[in-house]
Amino acid sequence: MGLLALGTPLPWPDAKTKADQQLLMIWEKAKGKERDALLWGDEVEYLVIAYDDENKKARLSLRQGDILEALARDEELQKRGGCVPEIQDVQRVDTLPTFHPEFGRFMLESTPGKPWGIGFKDLLDVERNMKMRRVIAKDHMEANEYPITLTTFPRLGTKDDYMTPYYPFHGDKLRSQFLPDEIANPHIRFPTLAANIRSRRGRKVEINVPIFKDEKTPSPWSDPTVDYNLHKWPEDDDVRKGAVKDGFVYMDGMAFGMGSCCLQITFQAKNIREGRILYDQLSPLGPILLALTAATPIYKGFLVDTDVRWNQISRAVDDRTAEELGEKPLKDNRWRIPKSRYASNSTYISEDPRLRKEYMDPDLIVDENVKKRLIEGGMDELLATHFAHLFIRDPIVVFAEDLEELDLSKTDHFENLQSTNWQHMRFKPPPPSNAIGWRVEFRSMEIQITDFENAAFAVFIVLVTRAILSFDLNFYLPIPRTTENMETAHARDAVNGRKFYFRKDPFSHRSSKPDSAGQSGTTTPIYLSRPATPEGPVEDEYASMTIDEIVNGQVDGFPGLIPLVESYLNSVNVDVETRCDLARYLDLIRKRASGQLWTGAKWIRHFVRNHPEYKQDSVVSEKICYDLVKAAETITKEEGKGASIGKEMFQN
């Protein structure tokens, strides 16, 4: 969830920023900030489903506001400090989970209520906490509603009544053929965000996803839901000017992307140095975890030929003009920009001797004026380059009141820009006057159907960070290869059928010893010697590997992420019972990577294709959607135990 400020939003041409001055003030205050140990947190997002059991329909419930109000009014929850910080002014005295609004009015976001520590007790509490959050959310919903953790609603954008209450499509903000403006959170930030993206772009967003061609899918295939005869808004001409592609499902609104649910992990580093290390070393893992958590094979009532959400969100918030996209010569804009503002990383930021210039993005665009001011203000070149790259984007939502004067004790201008740069990793400076330290967000993972799965992936990536810092691991990969890997991750069943670029040797060839460790293990190591500067062709440092090889290892090559995690666990004091509990999570990851267990995307596709109403034509009907969502609820509760539905994702 991004910044939720209140004020008078400006239309796109009036949006301005003073973000770089605030950034320098943050940098000066926080560059030496030290924390005792790494903390972390998770964010889980839900779709709120309303069942019509009599008519066998599942709809999106647009009651986000009512549900949050019900949570805030709960007297028992208030006594424990409340759990809706955006609308409650109470002193938090408990570790009660918190709930937050999201872009879609049909969504909820939950967080654990307090940061997790690195202690193994905390790791084993994550799943229980996630289950508790879902119970609390459900307890404050209507009897026919349920919080489902599917990435997208299968029939979002169809022409039927897929939402309740129902609103007509084609409003002033989104101007979408398929979505009402009311689909978005009514907070002024969200409709303004959507309208300003459309206004800056000069047309609606354009999302095309390849149709999955089944036995009876028409060929050639053209999206039958598109209306070419609308003439209400100037942007209605988009479809008559080629926005719709043959063989692709067409979508035209921000909610098709920002209405997606994900699992996000945020790490608070010990200091800025550790944060920069984590940012760099986790970056190449983003595409791997995206493929491993694949869960999105349906859009707008059709099976599609991709398995993940990432590119659809990228296109849903792509505000680049025709000039910035390279469709027209540069005249009014400054740059040709290769990526959407929602994209894979384009920078490395750690002052690590192992970071070679050959790893950097040769197509990186930066605002040289901003970079110059940041360096003159004392920031090093690597970090100045990173932020100057973010500053090539214009602020999308600015409030008029904020422009009256520049308050250097706040971060609102900077956060307005930072929070609308959605890369698969995010480096976050500390907020002013706060004990919070430097943070890194890991953003690529898809939400999973069960709390067990979401806990497993959260715990896994936390343990990977421990191994990275304990063993001084080196996962550096040229940024263009990571960009290619993000595209590869979209392929149907990429986890089993595709290969990804990955570094062959993750070990640093130098002596090191870990810092003093608490009960939880190690922090950033103290180096006894400078690592050797890498030499030789960069291409020799990495190879094309399967997800199985990356996660589980090669016989005479890359050791594997799970063996590295297990080596870390061997190096610290973990009791047998805790080790067995953690093994449940690692076993899920191990078997998903090897193909022994199915991804959510594979199971969903299989469910649809084997449904008695499915006609092998790629269409996901209302009845199939209802049964699919009901099945997801059952899986949430039973987790594939015994002979229950969805066992392919949990047992082999």
C-alpha positions as CSV (number, residue, x, y, z in Angstrom):
1,M,0.0,0.0,0.0
2,G,1.4,3.3,-1.0
3,L,1.2,6.7,0.6
4,L,-2.4,7.6,1.6
5,A,-2.3,11.4,2.1
6,L,-5.3,13.7,2.0
7,G,-5.6,16.9,0.1
8,T,-6.7,18.5,-3.2
9,P,-5.3,16.3,-6.0
10,L,-3.9,18.2,-9.0
11,P,-4.6,17.2,-12.6
12,W,-1.7,15.8,-14.5
13,P,-0.3,19.0,-16.0
14,D,-0.1,20.7,-12.6
15,A,1.7,17.9,-10.8
16,K,5.1,19.0,-9.6
17,T,7.7,17.7,-7.2
18,K,10.3,18.8,-4.6
19,A,11.3,15.3,-3.8
20,D,15.1,15.5,-4.3
21,Q,15.5,18.1,-1.6
22,Q,13.6,15.9,0.9
23,L,15.6,12.8,-0.2
24,L,18.9,14.6,0.6
25,M,17.6,15.6,4.0
26,I,16.6,12.0,4.7
27,W,20.0,10.8,3.5
28,E,21.9,13.2,5.7
29,K,19.9,12.3,8.8
30,A,19.8,8.5,8.3
31,K,23.0,7.5,6.5
32,G,24.6,6.5,9.8
33,K,21.5,4.9,11.3
34,E,22.2,1.6,13.0
35,R,19.7,-1.0,14.2
36,D,20.4,-4.0,16.5
37,A,19.3,-6.7,14.1
38,L,17.4,-7.5,11.0
39,L,13.6,-7.2,11.3
40,W,11.1,-8.2,8.6
41,G,7.4,-8.2,7.9
42,D,5.0,-9.7,5.4
43,E,2.0,-8.3,3.5
44,V,-0.8,-10.6,2.5
45,E,-3.6,-9.4,0.2
46,Y,-7.1,-10.8,-0.1
47,L,-9.9,-10.7,-2.6
48,V,-13.3,-10.4,-0.9
49,I,-15.7,-12.8,-2.5
50,A,-19.5,-12.7,-2.2
51,Y,-21.2,-16.0,-2.9
52,D,-24.7,-16.3,-4.5
53,D,-25.1,-20.0,-3.8
54,E,-28.7,-20.1,-5.1
55,N,-27.6,-19.0,-8.6
56,K,-24.1,-20.5,-8.4
57,K,-22.3,-17.2,-8.8
58,A,-19.2,-15.8,-7.2
59,R,-18.8,-12.0,-7.3
60,L,-16.4,-9.5,-6.0
61,S,-17.7,-7.7,-2.9
62,L,-17.0,-4.0,-3.1
63,R,-17.4,-3.6,0.7
64,Q,-13.8,-2.9,1.6
65,G,-14.8,0.3,3.5
66,D,-17.6,-1.4,5.4
67,I,-15.3,-4.3,6.4
68,L,-12.6,-2.0,7.6
69,E,-15.2,0.1,9.6
70,A,-16.5,-3.1,11.2
71,L,-12.9,-4.0,12.2
72,A,-12.4,-0.6,13.6
73,R,-15.6,-0.6,15.6
74,D,-15.0,-3.9,17.2
75,E,-14.7,-3.1,20.9
76,E,-12.7,-6.2,21.8
77,L,-10.2,-5.3,19.1
78,Q,-10.1,-1.7,20.3
79,K,-9.2,-2.9,23.8
80,R,-6.2,-4.6,22.3
81,G,-5.1,-1.6,20.3
82,G,-7.2,-1.8,17.2
83,C,-6.2,-3.2,13.8
84,V,-7.1,-0.5,11.2
85,P,-4.5,2.2,11.8
86,E,-5.7,4.3,8.8
87,I,-9.1,5.0,10.5
88,Q,-8.4,4.5,14.2
89,D,-6.7,6.8,16.7
90,V,-5.9,4.4,19.5
91,Q,-2.7,3.4,21.3
92,R,-1.6,0.0,20.1
93,V,-0.8,-2.1,23.1
94,D,-1.0,-5.6,21.5
95,T,0.5,-7.4,18.5
96,L,-2.9,-7.6,16.9
97,P,-2.6,-8.0,13.1
98,T,-3.5,-4.9,11.1
99,F,-5.7,-4.4,8.0
100,H,-5.3,-1.8,5.3
101,P,-7.2,-0.6,2.3
102,E,-5.9,-1.5,-1.2
103,F,-6.4,-0.2,-4.7
104,G,-9.4,-2.4,-5.5
105,R,-12.5,-1.8,-3.4
106,F,-12.8,-5.6,-3.4
107,M,-9.4,-6.1,-1.7
108,L,-7.9,-6.1,1.8
109,E,-4.3,-6.1,2.9
110,S,-3.1,-7.6,6.2
111,T,0.2,-7.3,8.1
112,P,1.4,-9.0,11.3
113,G,0.9,-6.0,13.5
114,K,4.6,-5.9,14.6
115,P,7.8,-6.7,12.8
116,W,9.0,-10.2,12.9
117,G,12.5,-10.8,14.3
118,I,15.0,-13.3,12.9
119,G,14.5,-15.6,15.8
120,F,13.2,-19.1,14.9
121,K,10.2,-18.7,17.2
122,D,9.1,-15.8,15.0
123,L,9.6,-17.8,11.8
124,L,7.3,-20.5,13.2
125,D,4.7,-18.0,14.3
126,V,4.2,-16.6,10.8
127,E,1.7,-19.3,9.6
128,R,-0.4,-19.1,12.8
129,N,-0.5,-15.3,12.5
130,M,-1.6,-15.5,8.8
131,K,-4.4,-17.9,9.7
132,M,-5.5,-15.7,12.5
133,R,-5.6,-12.7,10.2
134,R,-7.9,-14.5,7.8
135,V,-10.2,-15.6,10.7
136,I,-10.4,-12.0,12.0
137,A,-11.2,-10.7,8.5
138,K,-13.9,-13.3,7.9
139,D,-15.5,-12.6,11.3
140,H,-16.1,-9.0,10.1
141,M,-17.6,-9.9,6.8
142,E,-21.2,-10.8,5.8
143,A,-22.1,-14.5,6.1
144,N,-21.8,-15.0,2.3
145,E,-18.4,-13.3,2.0
146,Y,-15.0,-14.9,2.3
147,P,-11.3,-13.6,2.0
148,I,-9.7,-15.6,-0.8
149,T,-6.0,-15.4,-1.6
150,L,-6.2,-15.8,-5.4
151,T,-4.0,-13.4,-7.4
152,T,-6.9,-12.2,-9.6
153,F,-10.7,-12.7,-9.8
154,P,-11.2,-15.0,-12.8
155,R,-14.0,-12.9,-14.3
156,L,-13.0,-9.4,-13.5
157,G,-13.9,-7.3,-16.5
158,T,-16.5,-9.5,-18.1
159,K,-19.8,-7.9,-19.2
160,D,-21.9,-9.6,-16.6
161,D,-22.6,-8.6,-12.9
162,Y,-19.2,-9.8,-11.6
163,M,-19.3,-7.4,-8.6
164,T,-21.8,-6.5,-5.9
165,P,-23.1,-3.8,-5.6
166,Y,-23.2,-3.5,-9.4
167,Y,-22.1,-0.2,-11.1
168,P,-22.2,0.7,-14.8
169,F,-18.9,0.7,-16.7
170,H,-17.2,3.5,-18.7
171,G,-16.9,6.2,-16.1
172,D,-14.9,9.5,-16.2
173,K,-11.8,8.3,-14.3
174,L,-11.0,4.9,-15.8
175,R,-13.0,5.3,-19.0
176,S,-12.9,1.5,-19.3
177,Q,-15.2,-0.6,-21.4
178,F,-15.0,-3.3,-18.7
179,L,-14.7,-1.7,-15.3
180,P,-16.7,1.0,-13.4
181,D,-14.8,3.8,-11.7
182,E,-16.3,2.5,-8.4
183,I,-14.1,-0.7,-8.7
184,A,-11.3,1.4,-7.1
185,N,-10.9,2.5,-3.5
186,P,-12.7,5.8,-3.2
187,H,-9.7,7.5,-1.5
188,I,-8.9,10.4,-3.7
189,R,-5.4,9.1,-4.4
190,F,-6.7,6.1,-6.4
191,P,-9.1,7.6,-9.0
192,T,-6.6,10.4,-9.4
193,L,-3.8,8.0,-10.0
194,A,-5.8,6.2,-12.6
195,A,-6.9,9.4,-14.3
196,N,-3.5,11.0,-14.3
197,I,-1.8,7.9,-15.8
198,R,-4.4,7.9,-18.6
199,S,-4.0,11.7,-19.1
200,R,-0.2,11.7,-19.1
201,R,-0.1,8.7,-21.5
202,G,-2.6,10.4,-23.8
203,R,-4.7,7.3,-24.1
204,K,-6.0,4.4,-21.9
205,V,-3.6,1.8,-20.6
206,E,-3.3,-1.1,-23.0
207,I,-3.0,-4.7,-21.7
208,N,-2.9,-7.6,-24.1
209,V,-2.4,-11.2,-22.8
210,P,-2.1,-14.1,-25.2
211,I,-5.1,-16.5,-25.2
212,F,-4.5,-20.1,-24.3
213,K,-5.3,-22.0,-27.4
214,D,-7.2,-25.1,-26.4
215,E,-8.7,-27.8,-28.7
216,K,-11.8,-25.8,-29.6
217,T,-10.5,-22.2,-29.2
218,P,-11.3,-20.4,-32.5
219,S,-8.3,-19.7,-34.7
220,P,-7.8,-16.9,-35.4
221,W,-9.1,-15.7,-32.1
222,S,-10.3,-12.1,-31.5
223,D,-11.5,-10.9,-28.1
224,P,-15.3,-11.1,-28.3
225,T,-15.9,-8.8,-25.4
226,V,-14.5,-5.6,-27.1
227,D,-17.1,-3.0,-28.2
228,Y,-15.8,-1.1,-31.2
229,N,-18.8,1.2,-31.3
230,L,-18.4,3.3,-28.1
231,H,-18.1,7.0,-28.7
232,K,-18.5,8.6,-25.2
233,W,-14.8,9.5,-24.5
234,P,-12.0,10.4,-26.8
235,E,-10.1,7.3,-25.6
236,D,-12.9,5.1,-27.0
237,D,-11.0,5.5,-30.3
238,D,-8.1,3.4,-28.8
239,V,-9.7,0.1,-29.9
240,R,-10.3,1.5,-33.4
241,K,-6.6,2.5,-33.6
242,G,-5.1,-0.9,-33.0
243,A,-5.1,-1.2,-29.2
244,V,-6.6,-4.7,-29.5
245,K,-4.3,-7.5,-30.8
246,D,-5.5,-10.6,-32.5
247,G,-5.0,-13.7,-30.3
248,F,-4.9,-11.6,-27.1
249,V,-7.3,-10.9,-24.3
250,Y,-7.6,-7.1,-24.2
251,M,-7.9,-5.0,-21.0
252,D,-8.0,-1.2,-20.6
253,G,-8.0,-0.2,-16.9
254,M,-5.6,0.1,-14.0
255,A,-7.7,-2.3,-11.9
256,F,-6.8,-5.2,-14.1
257,G,-3.2,-4.8,-12.7
258,M,-3.5,-3.1,-9.4
259,G,-6.5,-5.3,-8.5
260,S,-4.0,-8.2,-8.3
261,C,-3.0,-9.7,-4.9
262,C,0.6,-10.6,-4.0
263,L,2.8,-11.7,-1.1
264,Q,5.4,-9.0,-0.3
265,I,8.2,-9.2,2.2
266,T,9.9,-6.2,3.7
267,F,13.3,-6.4,5.5
268,Q,14.7,-3.8,7.9
269,A,18.4,-4.0,7.6
270,K,20.9,-3.4,10.4
271,N,22.3,-0.4,8.6
272,I,22.4,1.1,5.1
273,R,25.3,-1.0,4.0
274,E,23.4,-4.2,4.9
275,G,20.3,-2.9,3.1
276,R,22.3,-2.2,0.0
277,I,23.7,-5.7,0.0
278,L,20.3,-7.3,0.4
279,Y,18.8,-5.1,-2.4
280,D,21.5,-6.3,-4.8
281,Q,21.7,-9.9,-3.9
282,L,18.0,-10.5,-3.7
283,S,17.4,-8.8,-7.1
284,P,18.4,-11.9,-9.3
285,L,16.1,-14.0,-7.2
286,G,13.0,-12.0,-8.1
287,P,12.2,-13.8,-11.4
288,I,12.9,-17.2,-9.8
289,L,10.4,-16.7,-7.0
290,L,7.9,-15.2,-9.5
291,A,8.0,-18.4,-11.5
292,L,8.0,-20.6,-8.4
293,T,4.8,-18.9,-7.0
294,A,3.0,-18.7,-10.4
295,A,-0.8,-18.5,-9.8
296,T,-2.4,-16.4,-12.5
297,P,-3.6,-18.3,-15.6
298,I,-7.0,-16.5,-16.1
299,Y,-7.9,-13.0,-17.1
300,K,-11.3,-11.6,-17.9
301,G,-13.0,-15.0,-18.1
302,F,-10.4,-16.6,-20.4
303,L,-7.6,-19.0,-19.9
304,V,-4.4,-17.2,-21.0
305,D,-1.1,-18.5,-22.2
306,T,0.8,-17.0,-19.3
307,D,1.0,-18.0,-15.6
308,V,1.9,-14.8,-13.6
309,R,0.6,-11.3,-13.1
310,W,3.7,-9.1,-13.4
311,N,3.5,-7.8,-17.0
312,Q,-0.2,-7.1,-16.7
313,I,0.3,-4.8,-13.7
314,S,3.2,-3.2,-15.5
315,R,1.0,-2.3,-18.5
316,A,-1.9,-1.3,-16.2
317,V,0.2,1.6,-14.8
318,D,2.3,2.4,-17.8
319,D,2.1,6.2,-18.2
320,R,4.8,6.5,-20.9
321,T,3.9,8.7,-23.8
322,A,4.3,7.7,-27.4
323,E,7.6,9.6,-27.5
324,E,8.9,7.8,-24.4
325,L,7.8,4.5,-25.8
326,G,9.8,5.2,-29.0
327,E,6.6,5.3,-31.2
328,K,7.3,9.0,-32.1
329,P,10.5,11.1,-32.3
330,L,11.4,12.9,-29.1
331,K,9.9,16.4,-29.1
332,D,8.1,17.2,-25.8
333,N,9.7,14.5,-23.7
334,R,13.3,14.2,-22.5
335,W,13.9,10.4,-22.8
336,R,13.1,7.2,-24.6
337,I,12.2,5.0,-21.5
338,P,12.7,1.3,-22.0
339,K,10.5,0.1,-19.1
340,S,7.2,0.9,-17.4
341,R,7.3,2.5,-14.0
342,Y,6.2,-1.0,-12.8
343,A,9.1,-3.2,-13.9
344,S,12.1,-5.3,-12.9
345,N,15.0,-3.5,-11.3
346,S,17.4,-1.5,-13.4
347,T,20.1,-0.7,-10.8
348,Y,22.6,-2.2,-8.3
349,I,23.4,-0.1,-5.3
350,S,25.9,-1.9,-3.0
351,E,29.4,-0.6,-2.7
352,D,30.6,-4.2,-3.2
353,P,34.0,-4.8,-4.8
354,R,32.4,-7.8,-6.6
355,L,30.0,-5.4,-8.4
356,R,31.4,-5.1,-12.0
357,K,30.4,-2.4,-14.3
358,E,29.5,-5.1,-16.8
359,Y,26.6,-6.1,-14.6
360,M,24.9,-2.7,-14.9
361,D,22.0,-1.9,-17.3
362,P,23.5,-0.4,-20.5
363,D,20.2,1.2,-21.3
364,L,19.7,2.9,-17.9
365,I,18.2,6.3,-18.1
366,V,18.8,8.8,-15.3
367,D,18.0,12.4,-14.6
368,E,21.5,13.8,-14.7
369,N,20.5,17.1,-13.0
370,V,19.1,15.2,-10.1
371,K,22.1,12.9,-9.9
372,K,24.4,15.9,-9.8
373,R,22.5,17.5,-7.0
374,L,22.4,14.3,-5.0
375,I,26.2,13.8,-5.4
376,E,26.8,17.5,-4.5
377,G,24.7,16.8,-1.4
378,G,27.0,14.0,-0.3
379,M,25.5,10.9,-1.7
380,D,27.7,8.4,-3.4
381,E,27.5,7.9,-7.1
382,L,25.9,4.4,-7.0
383,L,23.0,5.4,-4.8
384,A,22.6,8.8,-6.6
385,T,22.3,6.9,-9.9
386,H,19.7,4.7,-8.4
387,F,17.5,7.5,-7.2
388,A,18.2,9.7,-10.3
389,H,16.8,6.8,-12.3
390,L,13.6,6.8,-10.2
391,F,13.4,10.6,-10.9
392,I,13.0,10.1,-14.6
393,R,9.3,9.4,-13.7
394,D,7.0,12.3,-13.1
395,P,4.9,12.3,-9.9
396,I,1.5,10.9,-10.7
397,V,-0.4,12.2,-7.6
398,V,0.4,15.5,-6.0
399,F,-1.8,17.5,-3.7
400,A,-2.0,21.3,-4.1
401,E,-1.6,21.9,-0.4
402,D,1.9,20.2,-0.5
403,L,3.2,22.7,-3.0
404,E,2.5,25.7,-0.9
405,E,5.8,25.2,1.0
406,L,8.6,22.6,1.2
407,D,8.7,20.9,4.6
408,L,12.1,19.2,4.9
409,S,11.0,17.4,8.0
410,K,8.6,15.4,6.0
411,T,9.0,12.8,3.2
412,D,5.7,13.4,1.3
413,H,7.2,14.6,-2.0
414,F,9.8,11.9,-2.1
415,E,7.3,9.1,-1.1
416,N,4.8,10.3,-3.8
417,L,7.5,9.5,-6.3
418,Q,9.1,6.5,-4.6
419,S,5.7,4.8,-4.0
420,T,4.7,5.0,-7.7
421,N,8.0,3.4,-8.9
422,W,7.0,-0.2,-8.5
423,Q,10.1,-2.3,-9.2
424,H,10.5,-5.9,-8.1
425,M,12.9,-4.7,-5.4
426,R,12.4,-1.4,-3.5
427,F,15.0,0.4,-1.4
428,K,13.3,2.5,1.3
429,P,15.0,5.2,3.4
430,P,13.9,5.5,7.0
431,P,10.9,7.8,7.7
432,P,11.8,11.0,9.6
433,S,11.6,11.1,13.4
434,N,11.1,7.3,13.6
435,A,13.1,4.4,14.9
436,I,12.6,2.4,11.7
437,G,15.7,1.7,9.7
438,W,16.7,1.2,6.1
439,R,14.3,-1.2,4.4
440,V,14.3,-3.5,1.3
441,E,11.1,-4.8,-0.2
442,F,10.9,-8.1,-2.1
443,R,7.9,-7.7,-4.4
444,S,7.8,-10.3,-7.1
445,M,6.0,-13.2,-5.4
446,E,2.4,-14.2,-6.3
447,I,-0.1,-14.7,-3.5
448,Q,-0.7,-18.4,-2.7
449,I,-4.1,-20.1,-2.0
450,T,-3.2,-21.2,1.6
451,D,-1.6,-19.6,4.6
452,F,0.7,-22.5,4.8
453,E,2.1,-21.8,1.3
454,N,2.4,-18.1,2.0
455,A,4.2,-18.7,5.2
456,A,6.5,-21.2,3.5
457,F,7.6,-18.7,0.9
458,A,8.0,-15.9,3.4
459,V,10.1,-18.0,5.7
460,F,12.1,-19.3,2.8
461,I,13.1,-15.9,1.5
462,V,14.0,-14.8,5.0
463,L,16.3,-17.8,5.4
464,V,17.9,-17.0,2.1
465,T,18.7,-13.5,3.4
466,R,20.4,-15.1,6.4
467,A,22.4,-17.3,4.2
468,I,23.4,-14.4,2.0
469,L,24.7,-12.4,4.9
470,S,26.2,-15.3,6.8
471,F,28.2,-16.7,3.9
472,D,28.7,-13.5,2.0
473,L,27.0,-15.0,-1.0
474,N,27.3,-13.5,-4.5
475,F,24.3,-13.8,-6.8
476,Y,25.3,-10.9,-9.1
477,L,23.9,-11.2,-12.6
478,P,24.0,-8.7,-15.4
479,I,20.8,-6.7,-15.1
480,P,19.7,-7.4,-18.7
481,R,19.7,-11.1,-17.8
482,T,17.4,-10.5,-14.8
483,T,15.1,-8.5,-17.1
484,E,15.1,-11.5,-19.5
485,N,14.4,-13.8,-16.6
486,M,11.3,-11.8,-15.6
487,E,9.9,-12.3,-19.1
488,T,10.8,-16.0,-19.0
489,A,8.9,-16.4,-15.7
490,H,5.6,-15.5,-17.5
491,A,5.7,-18.6,-19.7
492,R,3.1,-21.3,-19.0
493,D,4.6,-23.8,-16.6
494,A,7.9,-21.9,-16.6
495,V,9.0,-23.6,-13.4
496,N,9.2,-26.9,-15.2
497,G,9.7,-26.0,-18.9
498,R,12.0,-23.0,-19.0
499,K,15.6,-22.1,-18.1
500,F,16.8,-19.0,-16.3
501,Y,20.1,-17.3,-16.2
502,F,21.8,-17.6,-12.8
503,R,25.2,-17.2,-11.3
504,K,27.3,-20.5,-11.3
505,D,29.5,-19.8,-8.2
506,P,27.9,-17.9,-5.3
507,F,30.8,-18.1,-3.0
508,S,33.2,-15.2,-2.2
509,H,36.8,-16.2,-2.6
510,R,38.1,-14.5,0.6
511,S,38.3,-15.2,4.3
512,S,35.5,-13.9,6.4
513,K,33.9,-14.6,9.8
514,P,30.5,-13.6,11.0
515,D,29.7,-10.9,13.4
516,S,28.7,-11.9,16.9
517,A,25.4,-13.7,16.5
518,G,22.3,-13.7,18.7
519,Q,20.1,-16.7,19.2
520,S,18.9,-16.2,15.6
521,G,22.2,-16.6,13.8
522,T,24.5,-14.2,12.0
523,T,24.4,-10.6,10.7
524,T,26.6,-9.0,8.2
525,P,30.1,-10.6,8.3
526,I,33.3,-8.8,9.1
527,Y,35.6,-9.2,6.2
528,L,39.2,-10.2,6.9
529,S,40.3,-9.5,3.4
530,R,39.1,-7.6,0.4
531,P,37.5,-10.0,-2.2
532,A,39.3,-10.4,-5.4
533,T,38.0,-8.2,-8.2
534,P,36.3,-10.5,-10.7
535,E,38.1,-11.0,-13.9
536,G,37.4,-12.7,-17.2
537,P,34.3,-12.5,-19.4
538,V,31.1,-11.9,-17.5
539,E,29.4,-14.5,-19.6
540,D,31.5,-17.2,-18.0
541,E,30.0,-16.3,-14.5
542,Y,26.5,-17.4,-15.2
543,A,24.6,-20.2,-17.0
544,S,21.1,-21.2,-18.1
545,M,19.5,-23.3,-15.4
546,T,16.2,-24.9,-14.5
547,I,14.3,-23.7,-11.4
548,D,15.0,-27.2,-10.0
549,E,18.8,-26.6,-10.4
550,I,18.6,-23.1,-8.9
551,V,16.6,-24.2,-5.9
552,N,17.8,-27.7,-5.3
553,G,21.3,-27.6,-6.9
554,Q,23.4,-29.2,-9.5
555,V,25.6,-32.2,-9.0
556,D,28.8,-30.5,-10.0
557,G,27.7,-26.9,-10.3
558,F,25.5,-24.4,-8.5
559,P,24.9,-25.7,-4.9
560,G,21.2,-24.7,-4.8
561,L,19.3,-22.2,-2.7
562,I,17.8,-24.8,-0.3
563,P,21.2,-26.6,0.3
564,L,22.6,-23.1,1.1
565,V,19.8,-22.4,3.5
566,E,20.3,-25.8,5.1
567,S,24.0,-25.1,5.5
568,Y,23.1,-21.9,7.3
569,L,20.8,-23.8,9.6
570,N,23.6,-26.3,10.3
571,S,25.8,-23.4,11.3
572,V,23.5,-22.0,14.0
573,N,22.0,-23.5,17.1
574,V,18.6,-24.9,15.9
575,D,16.8,-27.5,18.0
576,V,15.5,-30.7,16.4
577,E,11.8,-29.8,16.7
578,T,12.3,-26.3,15.1
579,R,14.4,-27.8,12.3
580,C,11.6,-30.3,11.6
581,D,9.0,-27.5,11.5
582,L,11.1,-25.5,9.1
583,A,11.6,-28.6,7.0
584,R,7.9,-28.6,6.2
585,Y,8.3,-25.3,4.4
586,L,11.5,-26.1,2.7
587,D,10.1,-29.4,1.5
588,L,7.2,-27.5,-0.2
589,I,9.7,-25.2,-2.0
590,R,11.9,-28.1,-2.9
591,K,9.1,-30.1,-4.5
592,R,7.5,-27.1,-6.3
593,A,10.9,-26.5,-7.9
594,S,11.4,-30.1,-8.9
595,G,7.9,-30.4,-10.4
596,Q,6.8,-33.0,-7.9
597,L,4.2,-30.5,-6.6
598,W,2.2,-28.2,-8.8
599,T,2.1,-24.4,-8.8
600,G,-1.2,-22.7,-8.2
601,A,-1.3,-21.7,-11.8
602,K,-1.0,-25.3,-13.0
603,W,-3.7,-26.5,-10.6
604,I,-6.1,-23.7,-11.6
605,R,-5.6,-24.4,-15.3
606,H,-6.1,-28.1,-14.7
607,F,-9.3,-27.5,-12.6
608,V,-10.8,-25.4,-15.4
609,R,-9.9,-27.8,-18.2
610,N,-11.4,-30.7,-16.3
611,H,-14.6,-29.0,-15.2
612,P,-17.7,-30.6,-16.7
613,E,-18.9,-27.3,-18.1
614,Y,-15.7,-26.4,-19.8
615,K,-15.9,-26.7,-23.6
616,Q,-12.2,-26.7,-24.5
617,D,-12.6,-23.2,-25.9
618,S,-10.6,-21.2,-23.3
619,V,-13.8,-19.7,-21.7
620,V,-14.1,-19.7,-17.9
621,S,-17.8,-19.4,-17.4
622,E,-19.7,-18.1,-14.3
623,K,-20.3,-21.6,-13.1
624,I,-16.7,-22.6,-13.5
625,C,-15.6,-19.4,-11.7
626,Y,-18.0,-20.2,-8.8
627,D,-16.7,-23.7,-8.5
628,L,-13.1,-22.6,-8.7
629,V,-13.4,-20.0,-6.0
630,K,-15.4,-22.5,-3.8
631,A,-12.6,-25.0,-4.4
632,A,-10.0,-22.4,-3.4
633,E,-11.8,-21.8,-0.1
634,T,-11.9,-25.5,0.5
635,I,-8.1,-25.8,-0.2
636,T,-7.5,-22.8,2.2
637,K,-9.1,-24.8,5.0
638,E,-7.9,-28.3,4.2
639,E,-4.5,-27.6,2.5
640,G,-4.7,-30.7,0.3
641,K,-4.7,-33.1,3.2
642,G,-5.8,-36.7,2.5
643,A,-7.6,-37.1,-0.7
644,S,-9.0,-33.5,-0.6
645,I,-9.1,-31.2,-3.6
646,G,-5.8,-29.5,-4.5
647,K,-3.6,-32.3,-3.2
648,E,-1.4,-31.9,-6.3
649,M,0.0,-28.7,-4.7
650,F,0.8,-30.3,-1.4
651,Q,1.5,-34.0,-1.6
652,N,3.0,-36.3,-4.2
